[in-house]
């Protein structure tokens, strides 16, 4: 029998990035010390472009007019803002199959793919970049940072972002207009609908279930 684990869900309103980062670091340490169970933060940010080490090392910058914030997760530039759901799993990754960073990224990708499938949308992986893709466009980004195999940072799903904002960002070696939102592709999914489906698909995809 595959071991399962319960998860505490914390729903936040619009949260400034630095505030979320501080909370993630605090919860990560508490999870390492087993003071809290696995915890999933669900929120959205005011517009910000996070700049990972890859972008810094390659000299890649956000276009003018985009606020930025350095981060220590993998990857390059990632847009956050209105119309996007962000999930930060503060999980201890030591269940069956959670043997590497690549395996964990794959688990999160499959969770989002399954969630979209349950909403009638067929998405997929793409060799160009980790994350989730739809109709040759990237609609979900994933980037994690680990300490003692407890993660922070996480994933974002572009539901109905302001026209042109995420599209103008050329991050991680991708061209402009490669990343977009579900709404730009003709799929109208609300944050509430996606959140409900995400939690309903958590047990089958991640071997974790919502703590009552």
N, CA and C atoms as a LAMMPS dump frame, in Angstrom:
ITEM: TIMESTEP
0
ITEM: NUMBER OF ATOMS
636
ITEM: BOX BOUNDS ff ff ff
-5.0000000000000000e+02 5.0000000000000000e+02
-5.0000000000000000e+02 5.0000000000000000e+02
-5.0000000000000000e+02 5.0000000000000000e+02
ITEM: ATOMS id mol type element x y z
1 1 1 N 0.852 -1.198 0
2 1 2 C 0 0 0
3 1 3 C 0.887 1.247 0
4 2 1 N 0.548 2.222 -0.865
5 2 2 C 1.311 3.466 -0.94
6 2 3 C 0.957 4.348 0.255
7 3 1 N 1.986 4.841 0.937
8 3 2 C 1.756 5.728 2.077
9 3 3 C 1.15 7.036 1.602
10 4 1 N 0.189 7.548 2.381
11 4 2 C -0.394 8.852 2.1
12 4 3 C -0.213 9.756 3.304
13 5 1 N -0.328 11.042 3.072
14 5 2 C -0.064 12.017 4.127
15 5 3 C -1.077 13.151 4.012
16 6 1 N -1.524 13.67 5.143
17 6 2 C -2.481 14.774 5.079
18 6 3 C -1.768 16.115 4.924
19 7 1 N -2.5 17.083 4.403
20 7 2 C -1.948 18.397 4.086
21 7 3 C -2.841 19.487 4.668
22 8 1 N -2.222 20.427 5.299
23 8 2 C -2.899 21.62 5.787
24 8 3 C -2.948 22.645 4.639
25 9 1 N -4.136 23.155 4.331
26 9 2 C -4.299 24.135 3.254
27 9 3 C -4.453 25.526 3.874
28 10 1 N -3.653 26.469 3.4
29 10 2 C -3.759 27.857 3.85
30 10 3 C -4.116 28.715 2.636
31 11 1 N -5.334 29.258 2.631
32 11 2 C -5.781 30.147 1.559
33 11 3 C -5.472 31.59 1.954
34 12 1 N -4.715 32.283 1.137
35 12 2 C -4.387 33.675 1.378
36 12 3 C -5.001 34.546 0.284
37 13 1 N -5.225 35.81 0.594
38 13 2 C -5.669 36.755 -0.426
39 13 3 C -4.451 37.225 -1.208
40 14 1 N -4.579 38.311 -1.954
41 14 2 C -3.426 38.864 -2.646
42 14 3 C -2.322 39.173 -1.634
43 15 1 N -1.143 38.625 -1.874
44 15 2 C -0.055 38.68 -0.901
45 15 3 C 1.21 39.212 -1.562
46 16 1 N 1.79 40.313 -1.048
47 16 2 C 3.054 40.796 -1.601
48 16 3 C 4.105 39.701 -1.578
49 17 1 N 4.97 39.693 -2.588
50 17 2 C 5.894 38.577 -2.747
51 17 3 C 6.804 38.398 -1.535
52 18 1 N 7.369 39.481 -1.028
53 18 2 C 8.288 39.37 0.107
54 18 3 C 7.586 38.786 1.319
55 19 1 N 6.347 39.163 1.533
56 19 2 C 5.579 38.627 2.657
57 19 3 C 5.399 37.113 2.509
58 20 1 N 5.088 36.673 1.296
59 20 2 C 4.938 35.236 1.052
60 20 3 C 6.263 34.511 1.23
61 21 1 N 7.342 35.124 0.772
62 21 2 C 8.665 34.508 0.905
63 21 3 C 9.038 34.322 2.371
64 22 1 N 8.78 35.33 3.18
65 22 2 C 9.065 35.234 4.617
66 22 3 C 8.248 34.116 5.258
67 23 1 N 6.986 34.017 4.871
68 23 2 C 6.119 32.978 5.422
69 23 3 C 6.597 31.596 4.994
70 24 1 N 6.99 31.453 3.721
71 24 2 C 7.5 30.169 3.237
72 24 3 C 8.713 29.705 4.027
73 25 1 N 9.639 30.629 4.255
74 25 2 C 10.861 30.276 4.983
75 25 3 C 10.533 29.833 6.413
76 26 1 N 9.61 30.535 7.045
77 26 2 C 9.206 30.181 8.409
78 26 3 C 8.554 28.803 8.439
79 27 1 N 7.625 28.554 7.515
80 27 2 C 6.929 27.273 7.482
81 27 3 C 7.872 26.139 7.099
82 28 1 N 8.822 26.411 6.212
83 28 2 C 9.778 25.373 5.821
84 28 3 C 10.565 24.894 7.034
85 29 1 N 11.014 25.812 7.856
86 29 2 C 11.769 25.422 9.04
87 29 3 C 10.889 24.651 10.018
88 30 1 N 9.65 25.083 10.169
89 30 2 C 8.729 24.368 11.055
90 30 3 C 8.448 22.961 10.532
91 31 1 N 8.373 22.814 9.2
92 31 2 C 8.124 21.483 8.629
93 31 3 C 9.332 20.577 8.816
94 32 1 N 10.531 21.125 8.666
95 32 2 C 11.751 20.349 8.89
96 32 3 C 11.771 19.784 10.302
97 33 1 N 11.31 20.591 11.246
98 33 2 C 11.313 20.196 12.647
99 33 3 C 10.044 19.448 13.055
100 34 1 N 9.198 19.117 12.068
101 34 2 C 7.941 18.384 12.296
102 34 3 C 7.007 19.093 13.266
103 35 1 N 7.057 20.425 13.263
104 35 2 C 6.134 21.201 14.084
105 35 3 C 4.79 21.384 13.383
106 36 1 N 4.772 21.228 12.071
107 36 2 C 3.549 21.35 11.293
108 36 3 C 3.498 20.199 10.285
109 37 1 N 2.301 19.875 9.772
110 37 2 C 2.207 18.871 8.712
111 37 3 C 2.61 19.489 7.371
112 38 1 N 2.642 18.677 6.325
113 38 2 C 2.777 19.242 4.991
114 38 3 C 1.74 20.348 4.825
115 39 1 N 2.146 21.453 4.207
116 39 2 C 1.293 22.639 4.132
117 39 3 C 1.321 23.206 2.719
118 40 1 N 0.146 23.523 2.196
119 40 2 C 0.042 24.116 0.864
120 40 3 C -0.518 25.523 0.99
121 41 1 N 0.264 26.509 0.538
122 41 2 C -0.206 27.892 0.47
123 41 3 C -0.821 28.126 -0.904
124 42 1 N -2.022 28.681 -0.95
125 42 2 C -2.677 29.049 -2.2
126 42 3 C -2.975 30.543 -2.167
127 43 1 N -2.517 31.273 -3.172
128 43 2 C -2.589 32.73 -3.137
129 43 3 C -2.375 33.309 -4.521
130 44 1 N -2.382 34.63 -4.607
131 44 2 C -1.923 35.323 -5.801
132 44 3 C -1.157 36.557 -5.374
133 45 1 N -0.31 37.041 -6.267
134 45 2 C 0.57 38.169 -5.965
135 45 3 C 0.193 39.402 -6.779
136 46 1 N 0.506 40.605 -6.265
137 46 2 C 0.554 41.763 -7.155
138 46 3 C 1.649 41.506 -8.19
139 47 1 N 1.609 42.204 -9.304
140 47 2 C 2.561 41.894 -10.369
141 47 3 C 4.012 41.988 -9.898
142 48 1 N 4.77 40.925 -10.198
143 48 2 C 6.195 40.853 -9.872
144 48 3 C 6.828 39.813 -10.799
145 49 1 N 8.049 40.055 -11.216
146 49 2 C 8.81 39.063 -11.965
147 49 3 C 9.927 38.566 -11.056
148 50 1 N 9.895 37.287 -10.731
149 50 2 C 10.952 36.73 -9.892
150 50 3 C 12.119 36.313 -10.784
151 51 1 N 13.325 36.585 -10.284
152 51 2 C 14.543 36.397 -11.074
153 51 3 C 15.391 35.325 -10.407
154 52 1 N 15.438 34.143 -11.017
155 52 2 C 16.208 33.034 -10.481
156 52 3 C 17.671 33.107 -10.876
157 53 1 N 18.507 32.269 -10.285
158 53 2 C 19.953 32.284 -10.55
159 53 3 C 20.3 32.105 -12.02
160 54 1 N 19.528 31.295 -12.732
161 54 2 C 19.822 31.07 -14.142
162 54 3 C 19.737 32.367 -14.933
163 55 1 N 18.69 33.157 -14.678
164 55 2 C 18.544 34.437 -15.371
165 55 3 C 19.651 35.396 -14.983
166 56 1 N 19.991 35.432 -13.692
167 56 2 C 21.061 36.319 -13.22
168 56 3 C 22.395 35.955 -13.867
169 57 1 N 22.703 34.661 -13.889
170 57 2 C 23.98 34.21 -14.463
171 57 3 C 24.068 34.472 -15.964
172 58 1 N 22.911 34.387 -16.653
173 58 2 C 22.893 34.587 -18.103
174 58 3 C 22.671 36.039 -18.501
175 59 1 N 22.522 36.906 -17.495
176 59 2 C 22.304 38.323 -17.788
177 59 3 C 20.943 38.627 -18.375
178 60 1 N 19.966 37.775 -18.097
179 60 2 C 18.61 37.981 -18.621
180 60 3 C 17.822 38.865 -17.65
181 61 1 N 17.222 39.924 -18.179
182 61 2 C 16.477 40.85 -17.344
183 61 3 C 15.037 40.966 -17.844
184 62 1 N 14.172 41.373 -16.936
185 62 2 C 12.787 41.628 -17.32
186 62 3 C 12.717 42.917 -18.138
187 63 1 N 11.724 43.047 -19.016
188 63 2 C 11.557 44.297 -19.766
189 63 3 C 11.308 45.475 -18.822
190 64 1 N 11.522 46.674 -19.328
191 64 2 C 11.23 47.865 -18.537
192 64 3 C 9.755 47.888 -18.158
193 65 1 N 9.488 48.381 -16.956
194 65 2 C 8.114 48.484 -16.506
195 65 3 C 7.612 47.296 -15.716
196 66 1 N 8.485 46.287 -15.5
197 66 2 C 8.124 45.133 -14.69
198 66 3 C 8.891 45.166 -13.373
199 67 1 N 8.197 45.171 -12.222
200 67 2 C 8.917 45.063 -10.95
201 67 3 C 9.536 43.687 -10.813
202 68 1 N 10.69 43.595 -10.15
203 68 2 C 11.395 42.313 -10.043
204 68 3 C 11.788 42.019 -8.6
205 69 1 N 12.09 40.737 -8.352
206 69 2 C 12.536 40.3 -7.03
207 69 3 C 13.44 39.087 -7.221
208 70 1 N 14.659 39.086 -6.656
209 70 2 C 15.539 37.917 -6.777
210 70 3 C 15.011 36.761 -5.936
211 71 1 N 15.212 35.524 -6.449
212 71 2 C 14.775 34.332 -5.715
213 71 3 C 15.839 33.248 -5.823
214 72 1 N 15.753 32.26 -4.92
215 72 2 C 16.748 31.187 -4.895
216 72 3 C 16.206 29.867 -5.419
217 73 1 N 15.046 29.883 -6.074
218 73 2 C 14.54 28.651 -6.685
219 73 3 C 15.213 28.458 -8.043
220 74 1 N 15.042 27.26 -8.593
221 74 2 C 15.619 26.996 -9.897
222 74 3 C 14.925 27.792 -10.989
223 75 1 N 15.61 27.947 -12.12
224 75 2 C 14.99 28.59 -13.267
225 75 3 C 15.396 30.035 -13.442
226 76 1 N 14.724 30.7 -14.357
227 76 2 C 15.067 32.071 -14.727
228 76 3 C 13.995 33.051 -14.295
229 77 1 N 13.382 33.732 -15.271
230 77 2 C 12.348 34.724 -14.986
231 77 3 C 10.975 34.059 -14.929
232 78 1 N 10.19 34.425 -13.92
233 78 2 C 8.815 33.942 -13.825
234 78 3 C 7.906 35.106 -13.461
235 79 1 N 6.841 35.272 -14.24
236 79 2 C 5.868 36.337 -13.981
237 79 3 C 4.843 35.876 -12.962
238 80 1 N 4.51 36.767 -12.021
239 80 2 C 3.387 36.561 -11.106
240 80 3 C 2.511 37.801 -11.143
241 81 1 N 1.214 37.615 -10.955
242 81 2 C 0.334 38.767 -10.947
243 81 3 C -1.127 38.379 -10.941
244 82 1 N -2.004 39.356 -11.171
245 82 2 C -3.447 39.108 -11.163
246 82 3 C -3.835 38.051 -12.19
247 83 1 N -4.867 37.28 -11.861
248 83 2 C -5.346 36.264 -12.775
249 83 3 C -4.522 34.995 -12.777
250 84 1 N -3.63 34.871 -11.819
251 84 2 C -2.769 33.688 -11.716
252 84 3 C -2.929 33.068 -10.331
253 85 1 N -3.085 31.757 -10.278
254 85 2 C -3.098 31.052 -8.996
255 85 3 C -1.7 30.532 -8.708
256 86 1 N -1.229 30.784 -7.497
257 86 2 C 0.089 30.325 -7.076
258 86 3 C -0.079 29.311 -5.956
259 87 1 N 0.652 28.206 -6.058
260 87 2 C 0.652 27.199 -5.011
261 87 3 C 2.062 26.962 -4.501
262 88 1 N 2.251 27.074 -3.194
263 88 2 C 3.556 26.843 -2.58
264 88 3 C 3.454 25.635 -1.654
265 89 1 N 3.883 24.46 -2.111
266 89 2 C 3.848 23.276 -1.253
267 89 3 C 5.053 23.239 -0.307
268 90 1 N 4.782 23.373 0.96
269 90 2 C 5.822 23.214 1.983
270 90 3 C 5.734 21.76 2.435
271 91 1 N 6.24 20.88 1.579
272 91 2 C 6.089 19.437 1.76
273 91 3 C 7.429 18.814 2.125
274 92 1 N 7.368 17.772 2.944
275 92 2 C 8.526 16.902 3.166
276 92 3 C 8.42 15.767 2.148
277 93 1 N 9.329 15.789 1.184
278 93 2 C 9.246 14.868 0.054
279 93 3 C 10.032 13.591 0.372
280 94 1 N 9.376 12.642 1.016
281 94 2 C 10.043 11.384 1.348
282 94 3 C 9.118 10.186 1.212
283 95 1 N 8.046 10.362 0.434
284 95 2 C 7.162 9.237 0.173
285 95 3 C 7.677 8.436 -1.031
286 96 1 N 7.02 7.342 -1.328
287 96 2 C 7.436 6.483 -2.439
288 96 3 C 7.467 7.262 -3.756
289 97 1 N 8.562 7.141 -4.493
290 97 2 C 8.692 7.81 -5.781
291 97 3 C 9.249 9.213 -5.723
292 98 1 N 9.378 9.755 -4.519
293 98 2 C 9.872 11.129 -4.373
294 98 3 C 11.387 11.09 -4.131
295 99 1 N 12.096 10.616 -5.144
296 99 2 C 13.51 10.266 -4.966
297 99 3 C 14.484 11.291 -5.519
298 100 1 N 13.996 12.281 -6.253
299 100 2 C 14.884 13.274 -6.851
300 100 3 C 14.091 14.544 -7.132
301 101 1 N 14.816 15.621 -7.407
302 101 2 C 14.154 16.873 -7.764
303 101 3 C 13.348 16.682 -9.044
304 102 1 N 13.923 15.981 -10.024
305 102 2 C 13.221 15.752 -11.29
306 102 3 C 11.929 14.975 -11.066
307 103 1 N 11.958 13.984 -10.189
308 103 2 C 10.761 13.192 -9.907
309 103 3 C 9.685 14.053 -9.243
310 104 1 N 10.104 14.927 -8.351
311 104 2 C 9.151 15.792 -7.646
312 104 3 C 8.529 16.799 -8.608
313 105 1 N 9.348 17.378 -9.493
314 105 2 C 8.823 18.292 -10.51
315 105 3 C 7.789 17.561 -11.373
316 106 1 N 8.095 16.326 -11.743
317 106 2 C 7.179 15.536 -12.566
318 106 3 C 5.862 15.284 -11.845
319 107 1 N 5.922 15.04 -10.546
320 107 2 C 4.711 14.83 -9.751
321 107 3 C 3.836 16.079 -9.775
322 108 1 N 4.453 17.246 -9.601
323 108 2 C 3.689 18.492 -9.607
324 108 3 C 3.101 18.766 -10.991
325 109 1 N 3.879 18.509 -12.035
326 109 2 C 3.354 18.669 -13.396
327 109 3 C 2.131 17.788 -13.605
328 110 1 N 2.239 16.525 -13.185
329 110 2 C 1.124 15.598 -13.383
330 110 3 C -0.099 16.016 -12.594
331 111 1 N 0.113 16.585 -11.421
332 111 2 C -1 17.078 -10.6
333 111 3 C -1.774 18.157 -11.365
334 112 1 N -1.056 19.084 -11.974
335 112 2 C -1.703 20.17 -12.726
336 112 3 C -2.355 19.62 -13.993
337 113 1 N -1.673 18.703 -14.681
338 113 2 C -2.243 18.081 -15.884
339 113 3 C -3.545 17.349 -15.539
340 114 1 N -3.539 16.589 -14.45
341 114 2 C -4.744 15.865 -14.019
342 114 3 C -5.867 16.831 -13.66
343 115 1 N -5.492 17.932 -12.99
344 115 2 C -6.486 18.937 -12.593
345 115 3 C -7.149 19.535 -13.824
346 116 1 N -6.35 19.923 -14.81
347 116 2 C -6.914 20.487 -16.038
348 116 3 C -7.761 19.454 -16.774
349 117 1 N -7.305 18.198 -16.771
350 117 2 C -8.065 17.135 -17.425
351 117 3 C -9.445 17.005 -16.802
352 118 1 N -9.527 17.119 -15.486
353 118 2 C -10.816 17.008 -14.804
354 118 3 C -11.736 18.18 -15.127
355 119 1 N -11.152 19.261 -15.65
356 119 2 C -11.917 20.433 -16.073
357 119 3 C -12.155 20.434 -17.584
358 120 1 N -11.814 19.332 -18.233
359 120 2 C -12.066 19.195 -19.651
360 120 3 C -11 19.782 -20.553
361 121 1 N -9.778 19.978 -20.026
362 121 2 C -8.697 20.592 -20.788
363 121 3 C -7.529 19.621 -20.857
364 122 1 N -7.088 19.289 -22.052
365 122 2 C -5.983 18.36 -22.248
366 122 3 C -4.673 19.12 -22.392
367 123 1 N -3.833 19.077 -21.363
368 123 2 C -2.535 19.745 -21.369
369 123 3 C -1.439 18.694 -21.361
370 124 1 N -0.175 19.131 -21.398
371 124 2 C 0.926 18.181 -21.528
372 124 3 C 2.232 18.797 -21.049
373 125 1 N 3.274 17.962 -21.007
374 125 2 C 4.635 18.432 -20.8
375 125 3 C 5.239 18.805 -22.151
376 126 1 N 6.367 19.517 -22.11
377 126 2 C 7.056 19.904 -23.342
378 126 3 C 8.555 19.883 -23.068
379 127 1 N 9.32 19.367 -24.025
380 127 2 C 10.77 19.252 -23.837
381 127 3 C 11.465 20.598 -23.692
382 128 1 N 10.827 21.666 -24.12
383 128 2 C 11.485 22.976 -24.07
384 128 3 C 11.698 23.483 -22.647
385 129 1 N 10.793 23.13 -21.749
386 129 2 C 10.852 23.713 -20.411
387 129 3 C 9.926 22.951 -19.48
388 130 1 N 10.359 22.749 -18.234
389 130 2 C 9.466 22.125 -17.262
390 130 3 C 8.257 23.031 -17.042
391 131 1 N 7.185 22.435 -16.587
392 131 2 C 5.929 23.156 -16.443
393 131 3 C 4.843 22.42 -17.201
394 132 1 N 3.73 23.096 -17.452
395 132 2 C 2.606 22.49 -18.161
396 132 3 C 2.267 23.366 -19.366
397 133 1 N 1.998 22.686 -20.487
398 133 2 C 1.806 23.346 -21.774
399 133 3 C 0.449 22.98 -22.357
400 134 1 N -0.079 23.907 -23.148
401 134 2 C -1.371 23.715 -23.793
402 134 3 C -1.337 24.411 -25.151
403 135 1 N -1.636 23.662 -26.202
404 135 2 C -1.652 24.22 -27.562
405 135 3 C -0.334 24.929 -27.893
406 136 1 N 0.766 24.296 -27.499
407 136 2 C 2.111 24.78 -27.795
408 136 3 C 2.476 26.045 -27.012
409 137 1 N 1.684 26.373 -25.992
410 137 2 C 1.96 27.526 -25.14
411 137 3 C 2.137 27.055 -23.695
412 138 1 N 3.01 27.722 -22.971
413 138 2 C 3.226 27.384 -21.566
414 138 3 C 2.216 28.138 -20.71
415 139 1 N 1.485 27.404 -19.877
416 139 2 C 0.474 28.06 -19.029
417 139 3 C 0.729 27.841 -17.533
418 140 1 N 1.759 27.067 -17.216
419 140 2 C 2.08 26.812 -15.81
420 140 3 C 3.589 26.683 -15.639
421 141 1 N 4.121 27.362 -14.615
422 141 2 C 5.552 27.299 -14.308
423 141 3 C 5.766 26.608 -12.972
424 142 1 N 6.903 25.914 -12.849
425 142 2 C 7.246 25.208 -11.617
426 142 3 C 8.703 25.484 -11.282
427 143 1 N 8.962 25.836 -10.039
428 143 2 C 10.326 26.041 -9.57
429 143 3 C 10.376 25.868 -8.066
430 144 1 N 11.313 25.076 -7.589
431 144 2 C 11.377 24.741 -6.17
432 144 3 C 12.758 25.024 -5.59
433 145 1 N 12.791 25.182 -4.288
434 145 2 C 14.036 25.239 -3.521
435 145 3 C 13.872 24.277 -2.353
436 146 1 N 14.933 23.535 -2.016
437 146 2 C 14.829 22.498 -0.987
438 146 3 C 15.82 22.738 0.149
439 147 1 N 15.387 22.376 1.333
440 147 2 C 16.264 22.3 2.493
441 147 3 C 15.864 21.031 3.243
442 148 1 N 16.792 20.093 3.328
443 148 2 C 16.522 18.783 3.934
444 148 3 C 15.276 18.129 3.322
445 149 1 N 15.135 18.258 2.028
446 149 2 C 14.053 17.684 1.244
447 149 3 C 12.681 18.22 1.623
448 150 1 N 12.661 19.389 2.259
449 150 2 C 11.412 20.137 2.425
450 150 3 C 11.439 21.287 1.431
451 151 1 N 10.376 21.399 0.642
452 151 2 C 10.363 22.392 -0.441
453 151 3 C 9.745 23.712 -0.008
454 152 1 N 10.148 24.756 -0.72
455 152 2 C 9.402 26.006 -0.771
456 152 3 C 9.449 26.512 -2.198
457 153 1 N 8.802 27.627 -2.457
458 153 2 C 8.421 28.033 -3.815
459 153 3 C 7.455 26.974 -4.345
460 154 1 N 7.215 26.89 -5.641
461 154 2 C 6.212 25.939 -6.093
462 154 3 C 5.79 26.138 -7.521
463 155 1 N 4.478 26.329 -7.748
464 155 2 C 3.949 26.374 -9.104
465 155 3 C 2.98 27.548 -9.264
466 156 1 N 2.833 27.984 -10.502
467 156 2 C 1.852 29.012 -10.829
468 156 3 C 1.078 28.563 -12.055
469 157 1 N -0.203 28.905 -12.099
470 157 2 C -1.063 28.562 -13.226
471 157 3 C -1.739 29.846 -13.704
472 158 1 N -1.534 30.168 -14.981
473 158 2 C -2.078 31.396 -15.552
474 158 3 C -3.51 31.157 -16.012
475 159 1 N -4.455 31.688 -15.26
476 159 2 C -5.867 31.485 -15.557
477 159 3 C -6.408 32.574 -16.481
478 160 1 N -6.345 33.818 -16.043
479 160 2 C -6.858 34.943 -16.839
480 160 3 C -6.031 36.178 -16.501
481 161 1 N -4.801 36.207 -16.964
482 161 2 C -3.861 37.277 -16.637
483 161 3 C -4.1 38.483 -17.532
484 162 1 N -3.664 39.681 -17.109
485 162 2 C -3.858 40.873 -17.934
486 162 3 C -3.248 40.686 -19.321
487 163 1 N -3.962 41.12 -20.337
488 163 2 C -3.54 40.896 -21.723
489 163 3 C -2.137 41.458 -21.958
490 164 1 N -1.256 40.596 -22.459
491 164 2 C 0.073 41.029 -22.873
492 164 3 C 1.155 40.993 -21.82
493 165 1 N 0.798 40.919 -20.542
494 165 2 C 1.826 41.057 -19.5
495 165 3 C 2.735 39.832 -19.42
496 166 1 N 2.173 38.658 -19.23
497 166 2 C 3.019 37.466 -19.168
498 166 3 C 3.565 37.128 -20.558
499 167 1 N 2.818 37.491 -21.595
500 167 2 C 3.262 37.194 -22.959
501 167 3 C 4.523 37.958 -23.344
502 168 1 N 4.716 39.149 -22.773
503 168 2 C 5.871 39.974 -23.13
504 168 3 C 7.161 39.482 -22.49
505 169 1 N 7.042 38.591 -21.524
506 169 2 C 8.219 38.134 -20.79
507 169 3 C 8.868 36.955 -21.521
508 170 1 N 10.147 37.095 -21.834
509 170 2 C 10.903 36.011 -22.472
510 170 3 C 11.847 35.431 -21.433
511 171 1 N 11.391 34.419 -20.738
512 171 2 C 12.185 33.873 -19.638
513 171 3 C 12.711 32.479 -19.924
514 172 1 N 13.808 32.133 -19.311
515 172 2 C 14.351 30.772 -19.351
516 172 3 C 14.629 30.285 -20.769
517 173 1 N 15.069 31.189 -21.647
518 173 2 C 15.409 30.773 -22.998
519 173 3 C 14.221 30.656 -23.941
520 174 1 N 13.008 30.948 -23.458
521 174 2 C 11.827 30.904 -24.299
522 174 3 C 11.622 32.255 -24.98
523 175 1 N 11.027 32.232 -26.16
524 175 2 C 10.746 33.473 -26.869
525 175 3 C 9.524 34.163 -26.277
526 176 1 N 9.402 35.469 -26.548
527 176 2 C 8.188 36.191 -26.173
528 176 3 C 6.984 35.5 -26.795
529 177 1 N 5.841 35.629 -26.116
530 177 2 C 4.574 35.05 -26.568
531 177 3 C 4.56 33.514 -26.522
532 178 1 N 5.509 32.917 -25.794
533 178 2 C 5.464 31.47 -25.583
534 178 3 C 4.611 31.139 -24.363
535 179 1 N 4.681 31.975 -23.349
536 179 2 C 3.87 31.796 -22.14
537 179 3 C 2.604 32.631 -22.251
538 180 1 N 1.482 32.053 -21.857
539 180 2 C 0.22 32.783 -21.92
540 180 3 C -0.716 32.248 -20.838
541 181 1 N -1.991 32.584 -20.94
542 181 2 C -2.973 32.141 -19.941
543 181 3 C -4.05 31.289 -20.595
544 182 1 N -4.774 30.57 -19.765
545 182 2 C -5.89 29.769 -20.264
546 182 3 C -6.921 30.642 -20.975
547 183 1 N -7.179 31.822 -20.426
548 183 2 C -8.189 32.704 -21.028
549 183 3 C -7.798 33.119 -22.439
550 184 1 N -6.49 33.398 -22.663
551 184 2 C -6.048 33.792 -24.012
552 184 3 C -6.238 32.649 -25.008
553 185 1 N -6.258 31.421 -24.505
554 185 2 C -6.452 30.255 -25.374
555 185 3 C -7.92 29.85 -25.473
556 186 1 N -8.786 30.643 -24.838
557 186 2 C -10.217 30.406 -24.968
558 186 3 C -10.851 29.575 -23.874
559 187 1 N -10.107 29.336 -22.771
560 187 2 C -10.629 28.52 -21.669
561 187 3 C -10.911 29.413 -20.467
562 188 1 N -12.171 29.489 -20.074
563 188 2 C -12.574 30.341 -18.95
564 188 3 C -12.719 29.483 -17.695
565 189 1 N -11.681 29.485 -16.872
566 189 2 C -11.68 28.743 -15.607
567 189 3 C -11.41 29.737 -14.488
568 190 1 N -12.292 29.798 -13.512
569 190 2 C -12.081 30.722 -12.402
570 190 3 C -11.078 30.146 -11.409
571 191 1 N -10.545 31.015 -10.572
572 191 2 C -9.612 30.573 -9.545
573 191 3 C -10.287 29.593 -8.596
574 192 1 N -11.55 29.844 -8.289
575 192 2 C -12.283 28.96 -7.38
576 192 3 C -12.472 27.576 -8.007
577 193 1 N -12.799 27.529 -9.295
578 193 2 C -12.969 26.247 -9.978
579 193 3 C -11.659 25.474 -10.023
580 194 1 N -10.574 26.172 -10.356
581 194 2 C -9.295 25.48 -10.457
582 194 3 C -8.836 24.994 -9.087
583 195 1 N -9.011 25.826 -8.07
584 195 2 C -8.588 25.445 -6.715
585 195 3 C -9.323 24.204 -6.248
586 196 1 N -10.637 24.179 -6.446
587 196 2 C -11.419 23.005 -6.038
588 196 3 C -10.941 21.753 -6.751
589 197 1 N -10.716 21.86 -8.061
590 197 2 C -10.251 20.704 -8.831
591 197 3 C -8.852 20.282 -8.416
592 198 1 N -7.996 21.257 -8.118
593 198 2 C -6.632 20.957 -7.682
594 198 3 C -6.642 20.123 -6.408
595 199 1 N -7.46 20.53 -5.444
596 199 2 C -7.506 19.808 -4.176
597 199 3 C -8.157 18.434 -4.342
598 200 1 N -9.13 18.339 -5.246
599 200 2 C -9.771 17.044 -5.492
600 200 3 C -8.806 16.061 -6.143
601 201 1 N -7.825 16.561 -6.888
602 201 2 C -6.861 15.702 -7.58
603 201 3 C -5.564 15.48 -6.801
604 202 1 N -5.462 16.062 -5.63
605 202 2 C -4.213 15.981 -4.884
606 202 3 C -3.901 14.556 -4.435
607 203 1 N -4.908 13.852 -3.935
608 203 2 C -4.655 12.523 -3.377
609 203 3 C -4.149 11.553 -4.438
610 204 1 N -4.769 11.563 -5.624
611 204 2 C -4.374 10.62 -6.667
612 204 3 C -3.025 10.974 -7.284
613 205 1 N -2.694 12.263 -7.35
614 205 2 C -1.462 12.688 -8.025
615 205 3 C -0.27 12.779 -7.077
616 206 1 N -0.523 13.16 -5.818
617 206 2 C 0.577 13.501 -4.909
618 206 3 C 0.58 12.635 -3.65
619 207 1 N -0.363 11.677 -3.553
620 207 2 C -0.462 10.807 -2.368
621 207 3 C -0.624 11.615 -1.079
622 208 1 N -1.333 12.72 -1.217
623 208 2 C -1.63 13.547 -0.047
624 208 3 C -3.085 13.978 -0.131
625 209 1 N -3.712 14.194 1.027
626 209 2 C -5.117 14.577 1.027
627 209 3 C -5.328 15.743 1.973
628 210 1 N -6.401 16.474 1.737
629 210 2 C -6.678 17.683 2.505
630 210 3 C -7.003 17.331 3.938
631 211 1 N -6.309 17.985 4.848
632 211 2 C -6.533 17.75 6.279
633 211 3 C -7.825 18.445 6.692
634 212 1 N -8.705 17.725 7.35
635 212 2 C -9.985 18.298 7.806
636 212 3 C -9.789 19.055 9.111
